[in-house]
C-alpha cells in the first residue's frame, strides 16, 4: 500500500492539474495511468502533428493556428514533447506571405514555441511570382520546402499525425 501511495504522489506531481483524475479512479486504474505516464517520460516520446493549409481564408488560417496552439499547450501541460509543422501550399501560401492577415500571430507563436515550424511551398511561391510578375515575399518565420505536398508525405512517413482544418 505504501508503494501505491508513493506512485500516486509521483503521478499527481507528473500530471499537474490532471492529478485529480488519478485520485478519483480505482487504485488499479491509477497504477495503470502512472505506468503509462512514467513510460512516456522514460522513452522521451515526441508527439508529432502536421497541419495543412491550402486555402486563402483568414478563418482557415486562424483555425490552423488555434489547432497548433491547443496541441502545443495540451502536451506542455502534460510535460510531454510535441513537434508541430504547418505546411502551406496553393492559395494557402498567403498565410506566410509578408501581407498575411495572421502575420502577428505567426510571429508571436514562432517566438514562443521553438517546436512550431511554418513551411512554405517553393513551387507555389515560384508560380505566384510568375503570375504576379514580381517576387513573392515570405514572412521571416517561413521555411521554404521544395513542395508542400511532398513535405506532408514525408512528415506522414515520419509518423506525424495529419489534419486539415
N, C-alpha and C positions, 0 to 999 in steps of 0.2 A: 504494500500500500504506500510505503514511503517513496518507492521508485516511481510509482504512478503520480504521486503528488509532485515530485520533482520534475517529471516530464510535463505535467500540466503547467507548472510555473514557467518552464522553458518555452512551451508552446504559446502561452499568453504573451511572454516577452517578445517572441519572434513575430507573432501575429499582430501585435499592437492593438489597434481599435477592434480588430476582429476577434480578440481574445475571449470576449463574452460568449461567442459561439462554442468555444471549447468547453466552458463551464456548463453550458446549457445542454450538452449532449451526454449520452451514456459514456461510462469510462472506456468501453471498447472502441466507440466511435472517436472519442477524444484521442486515444492512443494511436489509432489509425491516422488521424489528422496530424498528430505530432510527427509520426514517422514520415508521412508524405512531405511535410514542411522541412524536416531535417534532411531528407533525401535530396530535395531540390537545392537546399543550401549547400550540401556537400558536393553535389555534381556540378554546381555552377551553371545550371541550365539557363540559356538565354532564350526568351520568347521572341519571336520574330513576326513582324507584320509588314506586308506590302499594301499600299493604298494606291489605287489607280485613279487618276483624274484625267479625263479626256473630253470634258465639256467646259465651254467658256461661260459658266454661270456662277455668279458670286455665291449663290446658295449652295451649290455643289462644293465649291472651294471651302466655304465655311464648314460644311458638314465633314469634309475630309480632315480639316484641321481640328475640329471637335473630336472626331474619332481618334486621331493621333494623340491629342492631349488626354483624353479619357483613358486610353490604353496605357500610356506612359504613367499617368497618375495612379492607376489601379495597381500596376506592378511595383511602382515605387512604394506604395502603402504596404505592400506585402514583402518589402525588402528583396524583391526579385528583379533580375535584369531583363530589359526588353530593348529591342532594336526596331525602329520604325523607318521605312522608306516610303516617301510619297513620290510616285513616278508620274510625270506629266507627259502627254503627247497629244498630237492633233490639236483641236481647239483648246484643250486643257492646258497647253503651254502658256496661255495668257496668265495663268496663276503665277508663273515665275518670271514674267516679263517685268521690265522696270516700271511700267504703269499699272501693275497688278492692283486690283481692288482690295487685296488682302495682304499687301506687302508689309504693313506694320505688324500684323500678327505673325507673319513668317519670320521677320527679323527678331521679334521678341521670343518666339518659340525656339528658333535656332540657337539663340544666345543662351537660353535656359536649359536646353536639352541637347547635350552632345551626342546622344543616341538617336537623334532625329536627322534624317538626310532628305534633301529635296533634289530629285533627279529631273533633268530637262532633256527631252529627246533632240538629238542633233539633227536627225532627218527632218523633223518638224521645223526646227529653227532655220535650217537651210531653205526649206520650201517657203516659209513665211518671208524670209529675207528676199528671196527671188520674186515672190508675188507682190511684195510691198515696195520693191526697188530700193530698199535701204536696210542697213543692218538691224537685226532684232537684238536689242539689249536685254540681258537677263539680270535678275537680282544677284547680288554678291553671294547670297546663300545657296544659289543653284549650282549643282554639279552637273556637267553635261555628260550624257551617256550616248553612245552611238545610235541606239534605237531604244525607245521607251518600251515597246512590246517585247523585244528581246530581253531587256533588263528584267521585266516582270517574269518572263520564263525562267531566267537564271535564278531569280530570287525564290521562285517556287521550287526549283530543283534543289536549292539550298535549304529547304524546309520552312520557308516563310509562308504564313497564312496570307490569304489574298482577299481583299474586299474592294468593292467599287461602290462608293456612296451614291 
